[in-house]
């Protein structure tokens, strides 16, 4: 008897792990690309500016969501129903058109019975849209097997869909992350706060790269493009109200490389917000009253030197004993916490060779564990530093922060 062909990774994901959707029909046409955007408490004009520069054959899946009745979000849904022409309508969704705009597939998750749990928030909204995008890719209605993700405060470049993609799928890796720049406010105080906040991001990302980490990328949901197969491999976007982008990219980096697209820049808003406990809005808000000449708000460069030492040792050592013999006291202390030493012992116990051990160790010491280690070094070894000190970090070169922005930052001292 001929064995049945096992389902593909994407087919299995859609069958077992995808979120249920009211959209069970095919689209009326095919598109080259698909873009997923969650929207909560957004203004229609701002949302339309996200894609206004792009001229391409693409579909926008817009997940309008709220955890409860929210008048501004309901007004957003009403705007699209009123101003756009619905060409396909289903229960809790519709496809609409408007002159000079891409086609929109709008999912209603902001009316009674359709609310999303507050603790799952934007992560679930992204996952609902991305799962639907994956269905359309699998059915051939989206030609390019990539899921583009952004946010309602982004401004996408004209060549947004022009990624450096290989004709050999295996060479494309797990995803792409665009370059970014925050739009600076005109008023001095929020402008200063935005400059400082963006520098904290740039410093962290570039410091990781300098240390030899595979996780030195921006972790912002508005910048992500995900390979369809890799998306299914990692079982989609984590259903979290914040940090879903960080945890998704952390998983994706384990199944393939993530490419930072330096020549395409997305402009991001500097708006202040307290809608989620971490992120740009809350980060900028916390820096409004900061004095950068005196306040220590940046990671010390010394902790990235410490991370570099550990990553180098992990790549060299074929066993736990040899790693411990490197005599890195702070690493030994770190591993004693929260069962981390037991985790490495299990990796060694299940490794068939030194190379297997090193791969397992690298897989375990991922972006999340590296962040924990950096925080441990900060707390035990090198406290945060001021603006003047951080600007001397060797990784903050012109490609990371432009000379013009460096001059603007120095003027704050």
Secondary structure, DSSP 8 states (H G I E B T S, - for coil): --------HHHHHHHHTS---S--S--SS-BSEEEEEEESS--HHHHHTTSTT--SSEEEEEEEE-SS--HHHHHHHHHHHHHSEEEEEETTEEEEE-TTS-EEEEEEESSTT----TTTHHHHHHHHHHHHHHHHHHTTSBSS-EEEEEETTEE--TTTT-----SSGGGS-SEEEEEEEE---SSHHHHHHHHHHHHHHHHHHHHHHHHT-TT-S---GGGEEEEHHHHHHTTS----SS-HHHHHHHHHTTTS-EEEEEEEEEEE------SSSSSHHHHHHHTTT--TTT---B--HHHHHHHHHHHHHHHH-SSHHHHHHT--HHHHHHHTGGGHHHHHHHHHHT-SSHHHHHHHHHHHS-HHHHHHHHHHHHHHT---B-HHHHTT-TT--TTTS-HHHHHHHHTT-
